[in-house]
Amino acid sequence: MTDVAAKSKLIQGRTGPWEIVMGLEIHAQVASRSKLFSGAAVGFGAGPNEQVSLVDAGFPGMLPTLNRFCVEQAVRTGLGLRAKINTFSQFDRKNYFYPDLPTGYQISQLYFPIVGEGVVEVEAEDGSFFNVGIERLHLEQDAGKLIHDLSPTESYVDLNRAGTALMEIVSKPDLRSPEEAVAYVKKIRTILIYLGTCDGDMEKGNLRADVNVSVRRPGEPFGTRCEIKNVNSFRFIAQAINYEARRQIEILEDGGSIVQETRLFDPTKGETRSMRSKEEAHDYRYFPDPDLLPLEIEQAWIDGIRASLPELPDDKRRRFMSEYGLSQYDAGVLISEQAKADYFEQAAKGRDPKLVANWVTNELSARLAVDGRDFEQNALPAAHVAELVELIETNVISSKIAKEVFDHVWNGEGSPAQVVEARGLKQVTDTGAIEKAVDEIIAANPDKAAAVAEKPQALGWFVGQVMKATGGKANPAAVNDILKAKLGL
């Protein structure tokens, strides 16, 4: 990082600049049809306590059985994060008592996680790249959910999520701004979706982040951190970091000290508030789970999973740039969503890839955004975008008319070719017809025609008039050529 880039991330306080230091713990729900230690189903939308086994409910004598597929998903994720896969790992009991945790402990991994150190390359807003170190990835079971708003006097417990497999992805304290933190979470989410190991749905809580924030004077040792729990949107992550950093700076500049604690972000007020003092590992009395043997993985199985990995975002971005000649920006926008990248490739077969990329990333993406839909919910066939681009390439329609055609296609009036035919939108390439329009406009505006010789930029006015006279259907290149010839330019 350059000195200029580093300085731009500093926060100015009353007494000078401060630097934010952050590490994130991303909790990603494993894409699996059953839970980590039981055969109970996993799915969104079931009624309260409809997806709970005796193991999840903590009945005496019930023994956990490790879900092999969840282990495979964790290994797949570790490989996607360019991290070390540990052939030996172990499950531990994290002891704490809460109504949504029937056993009184959570099965997690502290001492020997399934995935070790890795690194993720992240693209910043300015197009530069920075690396974020991965400390570890471990498997653990989720807790249930408490519902407090159904009764004025009672709380209800829904154990459907209890026992659901989570991957906790712990970063190193390599992040220095809210924008970097958001870009990092977006990149992790994209990787997980490409791998098929988590659907990344933040609204349903399937991907959420604990953000560890501290501040320090530039060049000084790390400060005391506070953890903001369970932030589940990119916007809230940025807001929580901004508020928490300012809060800590104000305390320090007033001569106080930061108390290490766990905090919650209130999106309504846009502020963090204290939840509890920060526990350390010994507070949870971790010990190896006596009901689960250590997990030993054969290298051949890891190699087999590695061989089955799909093309990941970084590789796809580089291929889009080399194979299709796209800019880094366009390639980055396309690969940010797997559905968008796949759609582009379908539409770009045999067509101008840069033109296809423009229609996919601009017009189509904008329409989906207006409708509040993700790209996965796009119902417009890729063949329609390919056909629209073909009509532009073959001069059947102009780029300007193409936008009108797209409007009609988007509204369900048929394919681009059908719309062009039905609405008579074919581009006028008949030079005779264009010459007639040009002659009429020059004859009606002799003064302006005479002035063009001294003021060539006035040609644009004539181009506009010809396009208006032809309903925007005249070939712009032909119009320019004919006007220049007629006006002596």
N, C-alpha and C positions, 0 to 999 in steps of 0.2 A: 504494500500500500504506500502511495506517495505521501509526502508530508502534507500536501494540499488536501488530498482526500481525507487524511486522518483529522486535520483541523476542521474540515467541514462537518464532521460528525460530533464535534464537541458542543456541549451546552454551556451557554454563558450564564453564570450566576452573578450575584452581587459582588462577589469577591474574586471573580476570575473564572476561567474555563474548567469544565468537568467532563469526564469521559464516562459513558455508560458501558458496563461490562455485563454481558448476558450469556447464559446457557439455557437451553430449552430441554424439557422432557416431554416428548410427544407420545401420547397414548393412542395407539391405533388398534381398533378392533379387528381381529383376524377374520378374514373372509372364510368362514367355515359354517357348515350347516349344523354342527353340534358343538357343545361346550368343551372347555379344555380338559376337564376331568370327569365328565359324565356324558351320557348319550342324549341329554335333553336338547331339544331343538333351539336354534338361534334364529330370530327373525323379528322384524319391526312390525308393530301393529296388533300383536296378540293381546288378549285380555289379561288383566292382572293375575299373576301367578299361574298362568296356563302353560308356561314352559319351564317347569321346575321339577327336578328329580329329587329323590331322597338325599343324594349326595349334596346337591346345591342347597337343600334346606337344612343341612347339618344334622341329620338324624344320627343317633348313636350307632356305631358299628358299620357305617357306610364308608367304603374305601374308594379313594380316587383312582381312576384309570387314565393314564396319559393318552391324549388324542394324537396319534401319529401324524395326521394331516396338519394339525396346528404346528407341530415341530417342523414339518416340511415347509410350511409357509414362513416360519421365522428364519429358517436357513435361506430360503429364496430371497427374503428381504435383506438379510445380511450380505448376500452376494451382490444384490443390487446396490447396496451402499458401499461397495468395495471394501468390505470389512472382513476381519478374520473370523472364521467359523471355528468355534471351540469343539473339538471332538469329545471333550468331557465337560459336562455341566451338571448342575445340581439344583433341586428345588428346596426352598426354605420356607419356614412358617414365620410370617410377620404378625405378631400378636397385638391385637387391639380389639376393644369391645365396642360394638356399635350395632344398632338394631338391624341394619341392612346387611350385616355379616353374621349369619346364624352360627357359624362354627366358632366365632370369637378370634379367628385368625384368617389371614389371606395367604394363599400359597403363591410365592413369588420366587425370584432368584436374586440373591445378594452377592454371595461370595464367588460363585462360578456361573456367570451368565452364558447363554447359548451363543452369543455373538460378542466379539471383542471390538477392537479399535478399527475405525474405517475413516473415510473422507468423502464429502459431498461437494461437488463443484456447483456454485450458485451464481446466476447472472444478476447483477445489480441493475438498477433502473437506468443507469447511464450506458449500459451495454458492456461494462467491464465484468470480470469474473473474480470471485473470491472463494476460498475453500473454508469449509466448516468441518472440524474434526468430530468424528463420532466416538464417544467414550465406550458405549456398550449398547446392546439391545438384549433385553431379557423378556421372558414370557411370564405372565401372571394372570390371575383370575380377577374379573371385575366383581364389584359388590352390587347389591341390589339398589333399589331406589326408595326413598322416603317421600311420601306425599302428605303435605301439611294443610292443603287448602280445601279438603273435602268435609272437614268438620271443625267446629270452633274449639273442641275439647280433646280431639284424638288425632294421632298421626297414623297413616296407613303404610304398610310395607309391601312393595311389589318386588318379588325375587326373580323376575324373568331375566334380568341381566346378571344375576349372581352366578358366577362360574364361567361367564363368557370369556373367551380367550382374548387377552390384550398383549400387544407388543409395546413395551416402553422403550423408546429410542432416545437415548441421553446424549446430548451434544457436549462438546467441550466449551469453555467460556470464550468463544471466538467471535461473538457477535457484538457490534458496537453501535448500532442504531436501530430504531423501530423498523425502518425500511429494510434493513438487512434481515431482521428477525422474520418479518412477513415473507420476504423473498425465500428465505430458508424453509419455512413451513410449506410454502407453495411448492417448492422443489421436492420436498419429502413426499408431499401428497401426490404429486405427479408420478414420482417413481413407484409408489405403492400401487397406484391405479394401473400403471403399465404392467407391473408384476402380477396384478390380480390378487394381492395379498390383503388389501383393505379397500373398501369402496370409497373412502375419503369423505363420506357424507358428514359434514360438520354440524348441520342442523339436527341430525338424529343423535349426535354425540359420538359417532363412530370414529371421529378424529378430533382430539382436543389437546391443548398444550398447557403444561405448567411452565411459567416463565420465571426464571431466577434473575433478579435485577440487583445490581449494586452500582455504586458510582465511586469514582476516585479522581484525584488530580492526575493529569497526564503524566505517565512515567512512574507513578507511585504504585505500591503493592495493591492487590485487590482489596476492596472494601467489604463490609458486612452485607450479605445478600438477604433479600426477602423473596419468598416464593409466592407467586400469584397463581392460584389453583384453577384448573379446568376452564381455560379460556377457549371458546369454541367458534370464533370467527376471526378472519384476518383483520378486520376493522377494529375489533375489540382488543386484539393483541397489540396493535399500534397504540391505541388509546391508553391501555393499561400501562404500557411501558413509559409512555410520555408522562402520565400522571405520577407514577411511582418514582421515576427518576427525579422529577421536580420536587416531590415530597421529601425524598432523601436529601437532596441538595439544600433545601430550606432548613432542614434540621441541622445538618452539618455546619452550614454557614451561621446559624444561630448559636453555635457552640455545643450542640447536643451530640448524641451518638445514636447509631442505628441499632435497633433491637432485631436480632435475627428471628423472623417469625413467618408464619404462613398467612397470606392475605387473600381476599376474594375481590374480584372486580365487579363493581355495580355498573352495568351498562346504562342504566337510567340516569344516574348521577355522573357517570363518567369518571369515577374515582375508585380507588382500592380502599378496603377497610380490613382491620385486623380480624383474623379468624381464630388463630391459636398460636402459642409459642412454637417455634420450629423444633420438631423432634429430631433426635439423632438416631442412628441405627440401634444403639444399645437400648433406647427407650422402647423399641419394639420387641426386644428379646428374641432376635432371630435365632433359629437353630434349624438344622437340616430336617426336612419333613420325614418322619419315620415310616410313613406309608408309601413313599415313592423312592425307588432305587435311583442312584445317580444315572444320568443319561449319557450313554456312550454311543457316539455316531461313527459309522464307518466312512472312511474317506471316499470310498467308491460311491457311496450314496450321495455324498456332497457333490462329487464330480458329475454324477448323473443329473442332479438338480441344476448345476451350473450349465450343462449342455442344453437344458430345456428352457433357459431364460429367453425371453423375447428381446427384440432390439430395444434398448433403453433410451431415455430422452436425449442424453448427451450424444450417443452414437447416431441417433436419428437426426439431430440438429446438424451434425457435421455432414451426414450423407445428403440431406436436403440442400446444403450449401454447395457441395461438390457435384452432385448428380443433376440438380435442377437449376443451379446457378442463382439461388436465392441469397438475399442479404442475410446477415446474422440476425437482424431484427425480425424479418419475415419468418425465417426458419424457427426462431425462438417462439414467436406467437403461435405458429402452427403446431409445434410439438408440445406446447403447454397443456394441451388436452389430447389424449390419445384419439378420441373420436374425431377431433378436428384434423389431426394429422392423417388419419386413415381416409377421411373424406377427401382431403386435398389430393392424395395419391390416386384415388379412384377418378377424380375429375380431371387430373392432369395428364392422363394417358393420351398421348398423341396430340396434346394441345400445348399452347405457350404456358409454361409453368408459372412465370412471373404474373401473367394476366390472371390465371386461375387463382394464384395466391392472393392477389388484390381483391378479387370477388369474395373469396372465402373469409379473409380476415377483416374486410371492411364492410361491404354491403350485407352479406349474409349474417355475419356475427352481430352487426348493429341491429338487424331486424329481430334476431333472437333475444338480444338484450332488452329491446323495447317491450317484447312480450314476456320478459322475465323467465326465459327458458335457457337451460344449459345446452351445450352443443349436442349432447346425447339425445336431447328431445327434438332435434331438428328433423322435420319430416320431408324437406325438399331433397329429392334424389340428386346424387352427385352427377348423374347423367344430364340433368337440366343445366347445371353450371357449365359442364363441358360443352353442351350444345350452344349455350349462350356465347361462350368464348369463341366457338367455331364460327358462329354467325358474324362476330366482330372481325375475326381473322380473315374471313373470306369476303369482307366488305358488303355483306348483305345488309348489315345495320351498322350505324356509327356507335361509338362509345356512349354518346349522349342518349341516343334512342334506346340503347341497351338497358339503361336505368329504368326507362318507361316500360320496356318489355319485362324486366325483372319484377316490377310492381304487379303487373298482371299475372305473371307466373306465380308469385308469392300468394296472390289472392285466389289461386286455384283455377285459373282459366286455361290450363293446359301447359304443354311444353313450350319453350321459347319459339320454336319453329311454327307451332300452331298459332301462337299469339301474333307473331309477325304476319302470318298469312291472313288470319281473321281480321286484324285491325289495319291491314295495309301499311305496315311500318317499314317495308323494304326501303333501303337506301337508294336514292336517285343517283345512278352512275351514268345516265344518258347525258353526254356532254352537250348535246343539242338542247335539251330541256334546261340544263343549267345555264348555257349561254343565253337563252331567251330571257331567263330571270335576271341575269347580270345586265343584259342590254337595257331591259326595262328600268332597272334601278339607276343605272348610269344616266339614262335619258331623263329621268325624273329629278336628278340631282347633279346638274352640270357644274355648278359652282364647287361642290365637294369633290367631284371627279377631277376638276382642274387643279384643286389644291393638293391632291395626293402626291403629285410630283415633288412638291416642296416639303410635304409632311407625310412620308411613307407610312408612319404608324396609323394614319387615318384609314388605312386599308381594312383594319379590324372592324370599322363601322360598316363598311360595305359587306364584309363576310357575314356579319350579324344580320344585315337586311336580307341577304340572299337566303340564309338559313331560315329566317322568319317566313320569307315568301314561299319556301318549299316545305314548310311545316317541320323544319329540322331534319329533313330526310336527305338533303343533298350531301354528297360525299365532300367532306371538308377540304381534303387535299385537292380535289378537282376544282372546287370553288376558288381556292387560293390561286391555283395555276391560271385559271381562266381570267380572274380579276387582274392579276399581274400583267397578263398579255394585253388585255383590253385597256388598262390604264397606263401602259408603257413603263412598268417597273421592272 
